[in-house]
């Protein structure tokens, strides 16, 4: 049994990916008999291993731990902003990786963003999901779901904008809190202008999973992703995904997945939505491709990969 401290910049109760990942990993580790503490900043107490989510934002904890325990096992897990924004510009993020004994990334394409030294000590731990619901769209109209907080990095309104290029009778349902007043204003303006678009605001996790299950498609239009857990959830539920072709989504869905559209391209997204509505064979291709990835997102697979990644020896 080991004493493991998990550091995440996400506060307790936060409904974001970092906090969900920290909580899920803590659960896996406790199931394996370890004593786990989750905190926003390392508390300075002795532990057998420090696992820090986010190279830049957890850098102070990484540095403090390494100074106090020069030989202590240290693992850094990388987020989307780490990989695709911070690493090129942040000396702190790069220093966290240099100090780490092991690096964790959440999808296979992420390794390509790292230098050879970092890549050698990197392991992939794909996020998992275990939803109780299964794909069962019962709506009279074709429904497209978008699930995630409204932030620029998610390009959240791309599916709503695609409606301008679709004459079909369908609905886009958007779920997620607006994290800035401008986002709320834009969502409300879109809803006034486009009757086929609904913004439901924040919902509980079970409610969000229910909307995914009852929708014909899920759209993930992100600008950057470390590894979107909502893709894992959709794959386990069985709801086909249309996703922006960015490395984080490709790493989750695979390079040959048929449901990609170019980033910021609502016309291309509209064509894929129309194809899904009109061509049964295309919908079947999406479902087959997603089903082939389903096993990767099983909790047992994530737990095995995490435990393997944390087998880090002391430097002493």
C-alpha positions in Angstrom: 0.0 0.0 0.0 1.4 3.4 -1.0 0.5 6.9 0.1 -0.3 8.9 -3.1 -0.9 12.6 -3.4 -2.8 13.8 -6.4 -2.6 17.5 -7.3 -5.1 19.1 -9.6 -5.7 22.8 -10.2 -9.4 22.1 -10.3 -11.2 22.9 -7.1 -13.4 20.4 -5.3 -16.9 20.4 -6.8 -15.6 21.7 -10.2 -17.4 20.1 -13.1 -14.4 20.0 -15.4 -12.2 17.3 -17.0 -9.2 17.7 -14.6 -11.4 17.2 -11.5 -13.2 14.3 -12.9 -9.9 12.6 -13.9 -8.4 13.2 -10.5 -11.5 11.8 -8.8 -11.7 8.7 -11.1 -7.9 8.0 -10.7 -8.2 8.3 -6.9 -11.0 5.8 -7.0 -9.0 3.3 -9.0 -6.0 3.7 -6.7 -8.1 3.2 -3.5 -9.6 0.1 -5.1 -6.1 -1.2 -5.4 -5.4 -0.6 -1.7 -3.5 2.7 -1.8 -4.1 5.7 0.5 -4.9 8.7 -1.7 -5.3 12.4 -1.1 -6.5 14.9 -3.7 -5.6 18.5 -3.4 -5.3 21.7 -5.5 -1.7 22.2 -4.2 0.7 19.8 -2.6 0.4 20.2 1.2 4.0 19.4 1.9 3.3 16.1 3.7 5.3 13.1 3.0 4.0 10.7 0.4 5.3 7.7 -1.6 4.4 9.3 -5.0 3.1 12.7 -6.2 0.8 12.6 -9.2 0.4 16.2 -10.6 -2.3 17.0 -13.3 -1.3 19.9 -15.5 2.4 20.7 -16.0 2.2 24.5 -15.9 -0.6 25.1 -13.3 0.8 22.4 -10.9 4.4 23.5 -11.4 4.7 25.0 -7.9 3.7 21.7 -6.4 6.0 19.8 -8.6 9.0 22.0 -7.8 8.3 22.0 -4.0 8.0 18.2 -4.0 11.1 17.7 -5.9 13.1 20.1 -3.7 11.9 18.4 -0.5 12.1 14.8 -1.9 14.8 14.8 -4.6 14.5 11.0 -5.0 10.7 10.8 -4.6 8.7 9.3 -7.4 7.0 12.1 -9.4 4.4 11.7 -12.2 3.0 14.5 -14.3 -0.2 14.1 -16.3 -0.6 16.4 -19.3 -3.8 18.2 -20.2 -4.8 19.6 -23.6 -3.7 23.1 -22.7 -0.3 21.7 -21.6 0.2 19.9 -24.9 -1.1 22.3 -27.4 -0.6 25.7 -25.8 1.7 25.8 -22.8 4.6 23.6 -23.7 5.9 25.7 -26.6 5.8 28.9 -24.5 5.9 28.0 -20.8 9.3 27.3 -19.2 7.4 26.1 -16.1 5.6 23.4 -18.0 8.8 22.2 -19.7 10.5 22.2 -16.3 7.8 20.1 -14.8 8.3 17.5 -17.5 12.1 17.5 -16.9 11.6 16.9 -13.2 9.1 14.1 -13.7 10.1 10.5 -13.6 7.0 9.5 -15.6 4.7 11.5 -17.9 1.1 10.5 -18.6 -0.9 11.5 -21.6 -4.5 10.8 -22.3 -4.5 9.7 -25.9 -2.0 8.3 -28.4 -1.4 11.3 -30.6 -0.2 13.3 -27.6 3.3 11.7 -27.6 4.0 13.4 -30.9 4.1 16.8 -29.1 6.9 15.8 -26.8 10.7 15.7 -27.4 12.5 12.4 -27.4 13.6 12.6 -23.8 10.1 13.2 -22.6 8.6 10.7 -24.9 10.8 7.9 -23.5 9.2 8.3 -20.1 5.7 8.8 -21.3 2.8 6.3 -21.0 -0.7 6.6 -22.4 -3.7 6.3 -20.0 -6.9 6.6 -22.0 -9.8 8.0 -20.0 -12.7 5.6 -19.5 -16.4 5.8 -18.8 -19.1 3.4 -17.5 -22.4 5.0 -18.2 -25.6 3.2 -17.3 -27.4 4.3 -20.4 -27.2 3.1 -24.0 -27.9 4.8 -27.3 -31.7 5.1 -27.7 -32.7 8.2 -29.7 -36.5 8.5 -29.3 -37.0 12.0 -30.5 -39.3 12.6 -33.4 -36.7 15.0 -34.8 -33.1 14.2 -35.5 -31.1 15.5 -32.5 -27.5 16.6 -32.3 -26.0 17.0 -28.8 -23.1 19.2 -27.8 -21.9 18.6 -24.3 -19.3 20.7 -22.5 -18.8 24.0 -20.8 -19.0 27.0 -23.1 -15.3 28.1 -23.6 -13.4 29.4 -26.5 -11.1 26.3 -26.5 -14.2 24.1 -27.2 -15.4 26.2 -30.1 -18.8 25.5 -28.6 -21.2 27.0 -31.2 -19.9 25.3 -34.3 -22.9 22.9 -34.4 -25.4 25.7 -33.9 -23.7 27.7 -36.7 -24.0 24.6 -39.0 -27.7 24.9 -38.8 -27.6 27.8 -41.2 -26.4 25.4 -43.9 -29.1 22.8 -43.2 -32.7 22.9 -44.4 -33.5 19.8 -42.5 -35.9 19.5 -39.6 -33.5 18.8 -36.7 -32.5 20.1 -33.3 -29.1 21.0 -31.8 -29.2 20.7 -28.0 -26.3 22.4 -26.1 -25.4 21.4 -22.6 -22.9 23.2 -20.4 -22.4 26.3 -18.2 -21.3 29.5 -19.8 -17.9 30.3 -18.2 -18.0 33.9 -19.4 -20.7 36.5 -19.9 -19.9 36.8 -23.6 -20.5 33.1 -24.0 -23.9 33.3 -22.3 -24.9 36.3 -24.5 -23.9 34.4 -27.6 -25.8 31.3 -26.7 -29.0 33.3 -26.0 -28.6 35.3 -29.2 -28.2 32.1 -31.2 -31.3 30.6 -29.5 -33.4 33.7 -30.4 -32.2 33.7 -34.0 -32.4 29.9 -34.6 -35.4 28.0 -33.3 -33.7 24.7 -33.9 -31.0 25.5 -31.3 -31.5 25.0 -27.6 -29.1 25.9 -24.9 -30.0 24.0 -21.7 -27.1 25.4 -19.5 -25.3 23.2 -17.0 -26.8 19.8 -16.2 -25.7 17.0 -13.8 -23.4 14.3 -15.2 -26.2 11.7 -15.3 -28.5 14.2 -17.1 -25.8 15.0 -19.6 -25.2 11.3 -20.3 -29.0 10.9 -20.8 -29.0 13.6 -23.5 -26.1 11.9 -25.2 -27.9 8.6 -25.2 -31.1 10.2 -26.6 -29.4 12.0 -29.4 -28.6 10.7 -32.8 -25.2 12.4 -32.9 -22.7 14.0 -30.5 -20.5 16.9 -31.9 -17.1 17.6 -30.4 -15.8 20.7 -32.1 -12.9 21.5 -29.8 -9.8 23.6 -30.8 -7.6 21.5 -28.4 -8.2 18.5 -26.3 -5.9 16.5 -24.0 -8.4 13.6 -24.5 -12.1 14.4 -24.3 -13.9 12.2 -21.7 -17.1 12.9 -23.5 -15.8 10.9 -26.5 -15.2 8.0 -24.2 -18.7 8.4 -22.8 -20.3 8.5 -26.3 -18.3 5.4 -27.4 -19.5 3.4 -24.3 -23.1 4.6 -24.8 -23.0 4.0 -28.6 -23.8 7.5 -29.8 -21.9 8.3 -33.1 -19.5 11.2 -32.8 -18.6 14.0 -35.3 -15.4 15.6 -34.2 -13.0 18.4 -35.3 -9.8 16.9 -36.8 -7.4 18.0 -34.0 -4.8 15.7 -32.5 -6.7 15.2 -29.2 -9.8 13.9 -31.0 -7.8 11.8 -33.5 -5.9 10.2 -30.6 -9.2 9.2 -29.0 -11.1 8.1 -32.2 -8.3 6.8 -34.4 -6.8 8.2 -37.6 -9.2 6.3 -39.8 -12.4 7.4 -38.1 -14.9 8.6 -40.8 -16.5 11.4 -38.7 -14.0 14.3 -38.8 -14.5 17.8 -40.1 -11.9 20.6 -40.4 -11.6 22.9 -37.4 -14.0 25.9 -37.5 -15.7 24.6 -40.6 -19.4 24.6 -40.0 -20.2 23.9 -43.7 -18.2 20.7 -43.5 -19.9 19.8 -40.3 -23.3 20.5 -41.8 -22.5 18.1 -44.7 -21.6 15.3 -42.2 -24.8 15.9 -40.3 -26.8 15.8 -43.5 -24.9 12.6 -44.5 -25.8 11.0 -41.2 -29.5 11.9 -41.6 -29.8 10.8 -45.2 -27.4 7.9 -45.6 -28.0 4.9 -43.4 -24.7 3.3 -44.5 -22.7 6.3 -43.3 -24.4 6.2 -39.9 -23.5 2.5 -39.7 -19.9 3.2 -40.5 -19.7 5.7 -37.7 -21.2 3.2 -35.3 -18.9 0.4 -36.4 -15.8 2.6 -36.1 -16.8 3.8 -32.7 -17.7 0.2 -31.5 -14.2 -0.9 -32.5 -12.8 1.7 -30.0 -15.2 0.9 -27.2 -13.0 -1.5 -25.4 -10.3 1.1 -25.1 -12.6 3.3 -22.9 -13.5 0.5 -20.4 -12.7 1.4 -16.8 -10.7 -1.8 -16.3 -8.5 -0.8 -19.2 -7.9 2.7 -17.7 -7.2 1.2 -14.3 -4.6 -1.2 -15.6 -2.9 1.5 -17.6 -2.8 3.9 -14.7 -1.3 1.3 -12.3 1.3 0.4 -14.8 2.2 4.0 -15.4 2.6 4.7 -11.7 5.2 1.9 -11.3 7.9 4.4 -10.8 11.0 3.6 -8.8 12.6 6.0 -6.3 15.6 7.9 -7.6 17.5 6.9 -4.4 
